[in-house]
Amino acid sequence: MTVKKLSINYKTLEEFKQFREYGIQELSMLEDLQDNMIENDSESPFYGIYFGEKLVARMSLYRVQKELDKYFEPQQDYLELWKLEVLTAYQRKGFGKELVEFAKGFGLPIKTNPRIKSADFWNHLGFTSVNYDVNRDLGENPLVWYPKGVSAQARPQSSTSDLTDTTE
């Protein structure tokens, strides 16, 4: 099982359409892909795992600059893991875990917003809930993973606009 950075091209767009067939529209990365469509863009935020020639698991991973960090102490760059999805026929075979472990390999804290009924998956991988802040979390229930030497922010946060996602 190898995680690959996915190129932003029409082949990838076609592969992503397979995920949409399995339902949950908010996980569809088609809009993201179309917004970033540049032939073989090396700055792609998309990662995936192939089983043979078939893309069976994918996620988007964005680096958020420390100036926008509202979750970790000390304040620092962190990764925002979005839209993790594994095709139904390939679930519970380690593909999702492999993507998360790949993200952890960057050595930065990670924030994610889990899907309903996925708490056991994230807890098993060491993610924990943050203390809910109505201004920061905007109705989401974020989970975070802390590498060694990083903890939750203790200081109160002011009300600011949404985090801006940036790629490496």
N, C-alpha and C positions, 0 to 999 in steps of 0.2 A: 504494500500500500504506500503510494508516494503522492504527496501533495504537490500540485503544480500551480504556478502562477498562470492564470488564464489570459490569453491574448484577447484584446477587444477587437473582434472582427465578426464578419457575418457567420462564420462557422460556429463560433461561440454562441451567437444569438440563436442559431438553430438548435444548439444543444440545450440552451436554457428553456426553450419552448417545451421540452420534455417535462420539465419540472412543473410548469403551469398546468399541464394535463392532470397532475395529481392534486390540484385543487387550490390550496390556500393562496389566494390572490395577493395578499399583502407580502408574501415571501417572494413573489415574482421579481426577478432582477431585470426584466426586460426593459423597463423604463430607465433604470440606471445605465444599462448597457447602451441603449440608444443615445442617452445624453452624453456618454463618453466615447462614442463610436469613432475610433481612429484605427486604421488598419494596423494590427499588431502593436498596439500601444504598450510600451514597456512599463508605464506607470499604472497599470491596471490594478484596481483594488480587489479583483476577484481571484479566488483560489478554488481549486477543485481536485477531486480524486476520480480517476478513470478505473473502471473494471473492464479490462479488454479495451475496446474502442469507445465504450459508452461512459459519458460523464454521469456519475451516480451520486456525487455529493459536492456541494459548493457552499461558499460563504463569501461575504465581502468584509474586508478588513481595512479600517482607516486609522491613520495616526492623527491624534488630536494634540495640538501644541500645548505646552504646559501653562501658557498664559490663560487658557480656557479651562484648565483642570479645576473641577469642583468636587472631585471624589477622593483624591489621594493626598497623603502627607508623607514626605514633602511633595509640594506641588510639582508636577513633572509631565512630560509627554506620556500618553497612554494610548492603547489601542481600543478602538470601538469595533466590536465584532457584531456584524449584522447579517441577517437573512441566512443563517445556517440552515441548510435543508439537505436531507438525504432522501432519494427516491424510495418510495414505500417498500418495494421488493428488496431493498438493500439495507433497510434499517435493522438495528440490533446486531450488526456485524462489525462494529468498530470504526466505521467510516467517519461518523460525527466526532467521536473521540479523537481520531487521528487529526482532523482539522483543528480542533481546539488545542491539542498538544503542539501542533505546528505553530499556532499563534502564541502559545506560552513560550516557545523557543526564542522569541524576540527579546525576552527578559524584561518586558515592560508590563505595567499593570494593564488589566483588561476589564472593560465594561461591556455588558451586553443587556439587552432587553429580551427576556425569554418568552417563548410561546406558552400559551396555556397548556397545562399538564406536562411541562418539561422540567419541573423543579428537581425531580430525582436525578435526571441526567446531569444538570448543572451542579447540584450538590455533590454528586459522586466525583466530579472533576475539580472540586475545591472552590467553587464559587459561593459567595455569601451575599445576602441581602444587605443593602445599605439602609441607614436610617432615613426614612422617607422625608423629603423636603419638597413641599408643594411648589415652591418657585423653581427649584432645580429640576425636579423629576417630571413635572408636567403630566401627571396622570399615568406615567409608566412605573414599573416596578423593577428598577435596574438591579442587576447582580454584578458583583465585581470579583476579580481574582487578584490577589496581592503576591508579587514575587517577594523574596526575602528583603527585609529592610524597608518595606512600604506598608503603611496602614491607612485606615480611613481618615479623612480630614476631620479635625476636631473643631476648627473655627467655623462660625456661622458664615454662610454665603449670602451675598446680596443678590437681589433679583436681577438677572441679566438675560440677554437673548439666548436662544438655543446654541448648542455647541456647533461649531463649524467643522465639518469633516474635511480633513486634508490628507492626501496620500503622501507617502514617503518620497 
